[in-house]
Amino acid sequence: MFTREFHYDLPPELIAQTPTYPRDACRLLVVHRQTRTWEHQHFPQITQWIQPGDVLVLNDSRVLPARLRGSKADTGGQFEILLLEEIEPMDWWVLLRPGKRVRPGTVLLFHNPQGSPSPLRATVQEKNSEGWCRLKFSGVADLFACLQEIGELPLPPYIDRSDPASRSDDEIQYQTVYAKKLGSIAAPTAGLHFSPEILTQLEQHGVELQKVTLHVGHGTFSPVKVDQVEDHLMHEERFEVSEEAATAIQRARSEGRRIIAVGTTTVRVLESVARQNDGRIVPGPGRTRIFLYPPAPFLVVGGLLTNFHLPESTLLMLVSAFAQPRRHPEGRDFILSAYQDAIRERYRFFSYGDAMLLL
């Protein structure tokens, strides 16, 4: 299967630059996989489609203010870093730009977004084969508390925040209302549409809400650079499933109730755990490189809420695989047809864009 088969043309003005106000006021494309049809609605109407007894699984990861700016202690050269993964307290893998000439031993000084100096500093320890730098931080007792003061949310590159005034709402709007566990460098964006009111309505309707955690990594923005989809090396992400969530999901499956994943990140957790444990959902931490593309089977997930994804992305491939029930082998064509209709209807795309519910 060729990567180019997942291409589509998107008018640039349909890339959402700002969130919807209120967050649950976005549009919703409801896609019916078995009949290969869809209908245009608005997000509050999701309560019509998620039924009593369904288990709605949410990713409660919280986005780190993971972008930091500063200067090199020896030359004064400006740089920025993006925190990628914690090795141990005060010890992280990061992306550093410009980083080609940075050597182990280089000392980095940090400042806040307004340019005022911070006591935080770091020393470059090493580089790995992927171009990441390992930094040892010092100067502060609590790095996470310092990040809240001087860090910036790492918005996707297609969202323009060249004007600092336009960033004011991102700290609230680029987090889900149920975000809890710090660790992501990008939001699990399908969940951005839920307001507390919608979640309450679903619970009152008899829908069971459960949470898992997957910390979204830098790979979510990595393009597929190979011609053949099968040759793509998927990025690794950390996840955790609680005892409560595992028990509830397993019980629902045994009772024939539907599991609906909010976002591709939640799909990655559930399908990874099932594949690693003979089809069962069990509690515990883990790591996954799962890559779902047509005609991948889905062992757990029976419904998916997601956003509209970039052309030729692994996320679009996952959605295409999910849209491919056994009776209809061309999930990719079906999804791309739905995308074309969404473009005609002027839906908003990507992280701050509108939603799609596949049932």
C-alpha positions as CSV (number, residue, x, y, z in Angstrom):
1,M,0.0,0.0,0.0
2,F,1.4,3.4,-1.0
3,T,1.6,6.4,1.3
4,R,0.3,8.6,-1.5
5,E,-3.0,6.7,-1.5
6,F,-3.8,8.6,1.7
7,H,-3.3,12.0,0.1
8,Y,-6.0,14.7,-0.2
9,D,-6.0,18.4,-1.0
10,L,-7.0,20.7,1.8
11,P,-7.6,24.5,1.3
12,P,-5.3,26.2,3.9
13,E,-8.1,28.3,5.2
14,L,-9.8,25.2,6.6
15,I,-6.9,24.5,9.0
16,A,-8.4,25.7,12.3
17,Q,-6.2,28.4,14.0
18,T,-8.4,29.0,17.0
19,P,-10.6,26.8,19.2
20,T,-14.3,26.7,19.0
21,Y,-16.2,28.8,21.6
22,P,-17.7,27.2,23.6
23,R,-15.6,24.1,23.1
24,D,-18.6,21.8,22.4
25,A,-20.0,24.1,19.7
26,C,-18.0,22.4,16.9
27,R,-19.5,20.4,14.1
28,L,-19.8,16.6,14.1
29,L,-19.7,14.3,11.1
30,V,-21.4,11.0,12.1
31,V,-20.0,8.2,10.0
32,H,-21.8,4.8,9.7
33,R,-19.3,2.2,8.7
34,Q,-21.7,-0.6,7.8
35,T,-23.9,1.5,5.5
36,R,-21.1,3.7,4.2
37,T,-23.1,6.8,4.9
38,W,-22.6,9.9,7.0
39,E,-24.6,12.9,8.3
40,H,-23.7,16.4,9.4
41,Q,-24.5,17.4,12.9
42,H,-23.2,19.4,15.8
43,F,-21.2,18.1,18.8
44,P,-23.9,18.3,21.5
45,Q,-25.9,15.8,19.4
46,I,-23.3,13.1,20.2
47,T,-25.6,12.1,23.1
48,Q,-28.0,10.7,20.5
49,W,-25.4,8.3,19.2
50,I,-23.6,7.1,22.4
51,Q,-26.1,4.7,24.0
52,P,-26.8,3.6,27.6
53,G,-24.3,0.8,28.5
54,D,-21.6,2.1,26.1
55,V,-18.2,2.6,27.7
56,L,-16.6,5.9,26.6
57,V,-12.8,5.7,27.1
58,L,-11.0,9.0,27.5
59,N,-7.2,9.8,27.5
60,D,-6.5,11.9,30.6
61,S,-3.0,12.9,29.7
62,R,-2.2,16.6,30.3
63,V,0.0,18.7,27.9
64,L,3.3,19.9,29.4
65,P,4.4,23.5,28.8
66,A,7.3,21.7,27.0
67,R,8.8,24.4,24.8
68,L,11.6,26.4,26.5
69,R,13.7,29.2,25.1
70,G,17.1,30.5,26.2
71,S,20.7,31.1,25.2
72,K,24.1,29.3,25.3
73,A,26.2,30.3,28.3
74,D,29.4,30.6,26.2
75,T,28.2,32.3,23.0
76,G,24.9,33.8,23.8
77,G,23.4,32.1,20.8
78,Q,19.6,31.7,21.0
79,F,17.9,28.4,21.0
80,E,14.7,26.6,21.9
81,I,14.0,23.1,23.2
82,L,11.1,20.8,23.2
83,L,11.0,18.3,26.1
84,L,10.4,14.8,24.7
85,E,10.8,12.2,27.5
86,E,11.8,12.1,31.1
87,I,14.6,9.6,31.9
88,E,14.6,10.4,35.6
89,P,14.0,13.6,37.6
90,M,15.9,16.6,36.0
91,D,17.2,14.4,33.2
92,W,15.4,14.5,29.8
93,W,15.7,13.8,26.1
94,V,14.8,16.9,24.2
95,L,14.8,18.4,20.7
96,L,17.2,21.4,20.6
97,R,17.1,23.9,17.7
98,P,19.5,24.9,16.4
99,G,21.3,21.9,17.7
100,K,23.7,20.7,15.0
101,R,26.8,22.2,16.6
102,V,25.9,21.6,20.2
103,R,28.4,19.4,22.0
104,P,28.3,17.5,25.3
105,G,29.2,19.9,28.1
106,T,27.4,22.9,26.6
107,V,25.6,24.9,29.3
108,L,22.2,26.3,28.4
109,L,20.5,29.2,30.2
110,F,16.7,29.7,30.1
111,H,14.4,32.6,30.1
112,N,10.6,33.1,30.2
113,P,8.6,34.0,27.0
114,Q,9.1,37.7,27.8
115,G,12.8,37.3,27.9
116,S,13.4,37.6,31.6
117,P,16.1,35.3,32.9
118,S,15.2,32.1,34.9
119,P,17.4,30.2,37.4
120,L,16.9,27.1,35.3
121,R,19.9,25.9,33.4
122,A,20.9,22.6,31.8
123,T,24.1,20.8,30.6
124,V,24.1,18.8,27.4
125,Q,25.1,15.2,28.2
126,E,24.9,13.4,24.8
127,K,23.1,13.1,21.5
128,N,21.4,10.0,20.1
129,S,21.0,8.6,16.6
130,E,17.7,10.4,16.2
131,G,19.2,13.8,16.9
132,W,17.8,14.1,20.3
133,C,19.9,15.8,23.1
134,R,20.0,14.5,26.7
135,L,20.0,17.4,29.1
136,K,20.7,17.4,32.8
137,F,18.7,20.3,34.4
138,S,19.7,22.3,37.5
139,G,19.1,25.5,39.3
140,V,15.5,24.8,40.5
141,A,14.1,22.3,43.0
142,D,11.0,21.4,40.9
143,L,11.3,21.3,37.1
144,F,7.6,20.9,36.6
145,A,6.8,23.9,38.7
146,C,9.4,25.9,36.8
147,L,7.8,24.8,33.5
148,Q,4.5,26.3,34.6
149,E,6.3,29.7,34.9
150,I,8.6,29.8,31.9
151,G,7.4,27.0,29.5
152,E,5.1,27.4,26.5
153,L,2.5,24.9,25.2
154,P,4.0,23.2,22.1
155,L,1.2,23.8,19.7
156,P,1.3,21.9,16.3
157,P,3.4,23.6,13.6
158,Y,0.3,24.3,11.5
159,I,-1.1,26.7,14.2
160,D,0.3,30.2,13.8
161,R,1.1,31.9,17.1
162,S,3.6,34.4,15.7
163,D,1.6,37.1,17.5
164,P,2.1,36.4,21.3
165,A,-1.3,38.0,22.0
166,S,-3.0,35.2,20.1
167,R,-1.6,32.6,22.6
168,S,-3.7,33.8,25.6
169,D,-6.5,31.1,25.4
170,D,-4.3,28.2,24.5
171,E,-3.4,27.3,28.1
172,I,-7.0,26.5,28.8
173,Q,-8.4,25.5,25.4
174,Y,-5.5,23.2,24.4
175,Q,-6.2,20.9,27.4
176,T,-9.2,18.6,27.8
177,V,-11.5,19.4,30.7
178,Y,-10.5,16.1,32.3
179,A,-6.7,16.3,31.7
180,K,-4.9,15.2,34.8
181,K,-1.5,13.4,34.3
182,L,1.3,15.6,32.9
183,G,3.3,14.1,30.2
184,S,2.1,14.9,26.6
185,I,3.7,17.3,24.2
186,A,0.5,17.5,22.2
187,A,-3.1,17.3,23.2
188,P,-5.3,14.3,22.6
189,T,-7.4,16.6,20.5
190,A,-10.5,14.5,20.1
191,G,-11.3,15.2,23.7
192,L,-11.0,18.9,23.4
193,H,-14.7,19.0,22.3
194,F,-16.1,17.7,25.6
195,S,-17.5,20.2,28.1
196,P,-18.3,19.2,31.6
197,E,-22.0,19.6,30.7
198,I,-21.8,17.1,27.8
199,L,-19.9,14.6,30.0
200,T,-22.6,14.9,32.7
201,Q,-25.3,14.4,30.1
202,L,-23.7,11.2,28.9
203,E,-23.4,9.8,32.4
204,Q,-27.0,10.7,33.2
205,H,-27.9,8.9,29.9
206,G,-26.3,5.7,31.2
207,V,-22.9,5.9,29.5
208,E,-20.0,4.7,31.5
209,L,-16.9,6.9,31.4
210,Q,-13.4,5.4,31.9
211,K,-10.0,7.0,31.6
212,V,-6.6,5.6,30.4
213,T,-3.4,7.5,29.9
214,L,-1.2,7.8,26.8
215,H,1.4,10.6,26.8
216,V,1.5,11.9,23.2
217,G,5.0,12.1,21.9
218,H,6.8,14.1,19.2
219,G,6.1,11.3,16.7
220,T,2.5,12.4,16.4
221,F,3.8,15.2,14.1
222,S,6.3,13.0,12.2
223,P,5.3,12.6,8.5
224,V,5.4,9.3,6.8
225,K,8.5,9.6,4.7
226,V,8.5,6.1,3.0
227,D,6.7,5.2,-0.2
228,Q,5.3,2.0,1.2
229,V,3.1,2.3,4.3
230,E,4.4,-1.0,5.6
231,D,7.9,0.3,5.7
232,H,7.1,3.2,8.2
233,L,8.7,2.9,11.7
234,M,6.0,4.0,14.2
235,H,7.0,6.2,17.1
236,E,6.8,4.8,20.7
237,E,4.6,6.3,23.3
238,R,4.0,5.5,27.1
239,F,0.7,4.5,28.4
240,E,-1.0,3.3,31.6
241,V,-4.3,1.5,32.3
242,S,-5.7,1.6,35.8
243,E,-7.2,-1.4,37.6
244,E,-10.6,0.3,37.6
245,A,-10.5,1.0,33.8
246,A,-9.3,-2.5,32.9
247,T,-11.9,-4.2,35.0
248,A,-14.7,-2.0,33.6
249,I,-13.7,-2.4,30.0
250,Q,-13.3,-6.2,30.4
251,R,-16.7,-6.4,32.0
252,A,-18.4,-4.4,29.3
253,R,-16.8,-6.6,26.6
254,S,-18.0,-9.8,28.3
255,E,-21.5,-8.3,28.4
256,G,-21.4,-7.4,24.7
257,R,-21.4,-3.7,25.4
258,R,-19.7,-1.2,23.0
259,I,-16.3,0.4,23.7
260,I,-16.0,3.8,22.2
261,A,-12.5,5.4,22.1
262,V,-12.1,9.1,22.3
263,G,-9.2,9.7,20.0
264,T,-6.6,7.7,18.2
265,T,-4.4,7.8,21.3
266,T,-7.0,5.9,23.3
267,V,-7.3,3.4,20.4
268,R,-3.5,2.9,20.6
269,V,-3.8,2.0,24.3
270,L,-6.7,-0.4,24.0
271,E,-5.6,-2.2,20.9
272,S,-2.0,-2.4,22.2
273,V,-2.9,-3.9,25.5
274,A,-5.3,-6.4,23.9
275,R,-2.6,-7.6,21.5
276,Q,0.0,-7.9,24.3
277,N,-2.4,-9.9,26.5
278,D,-4.2,-12.5,24.4
279,G,-7.1,-10.1,23.7
280,R,-7.6,-9.0,27.3
281,I,-7.4,-5.5,28.8
282,V,-5.2,-5.7,31.8
283,P,-3.9,-2.9,34.1
284,G,-0.4,-1.5,34.2
285,P,2.0,0.7,32.4
286,G,3.4,0.0,29.0
287,R,4.9,1.3,25.8
288,T,3.6,1.0,22.3
289,R,4.7,1.3,18.7
290,I,1.4,-0.1,17.3
291,F,0.7,1.0,13.7
292,L,-2.8,0.4,12.5
293,Y,-3.5,0.8,8.8
294,P,-5.8,-1.0,6.4
295,P,-6.8,-3.8,6.8
296,A,-5.8,-4.0,10.5
297,P,-8.4,-5.7,12.7
298,F,-9.7,-4.0,15.9
299,L,-10.0,-6.3,18.9
300,V,-11.6,-3.9,21.4
301,V,-12.8,-0.6,19.9
302,G,-16.3,-0.5,18.5
303,G,-16.7,3.2,18.0
304,L,-14.2,6.1,17.5
305,L,-14.5,9.9,18.1
306,T,-11.7,11.7,16.3
307,N,-10.7,14.9,14.5
308,F,-9.8,15.4,10.8
309,H,-6.2,14.4,10.3
310,L,-3.3,15.5,8.0
311,P,-3.0,14.0,4.6
312,E,-0.7,10.9,4.4
313,S,-0.5,10.7,8.3
314,T,-0.5,7.6,10.4
315,L,-3.6,8.9,12.1
316,L,-5.5,9.1,8.8
317,M,-4.4,5.5,8.1
318,L,-5.7,4.4,11.5
319,V,-9.1,5.9,10.9
320,S,-9.2,4.4,7.4
321,A,-8.5,1.0,8.9
322,F,-11.3,1.4,11.5
323,A,-13.7,2.5,8.7
324,Q,-13.1,-0.8,7.0
325,P,-15.6,-3.4,8.3
326,R,-15.5,-6.8,6.7
327,R,-18.3,-6.2,4.2
328,H,-16.6,-3.2,2.7
329,P,-12.8,-3.6,2.0
330,E,-12.1,0.0,1.0
331,G,-12.1,2.0,4.2
332,R,-9.5,4.4,2.8
333,D,-11.8,5.4,-0.2
334,F,-14.8,5.7,2.1
335,I,-13.0,8.0,4.6
336,L,-11.5,10.1,1.8
337,S,-14.9,10.5,0.3
338,A,-16.2,11.7,3.7
339,Y,-13.3,14.1,4.0
340,Q,-14.1,15.6,0.6
341,D,-17.6,16.2,1.7
342,A,-16.4,17.8,4.9
343,I,-14.2,20.1,2.8
344,R,-17.2,21.0,0.6
345,E,-19.2,21.8,3.8
346,R,-16.3,23.9,5.1
347,Y,-15.5,21.9,8.2
348,R,-12.5,23.0,10.3
349,F,-9.5,20.6,10.2
350,F,-6.8,19.3,12.5
351,S,-6.2,20.0,16.3
352,Y,-8.6,22.8,16.9
353,G,-11.0,21.6,14.2
354,D,-14.3,19.8,14.1
355,A,-15.0,16.2,15.0
356,M,-15.9,12.9,13.4
357,L,-17.7,10.0,15.1
358,L,-17.4,6.6,13.5
359,L,-19.9,3.9,14.5
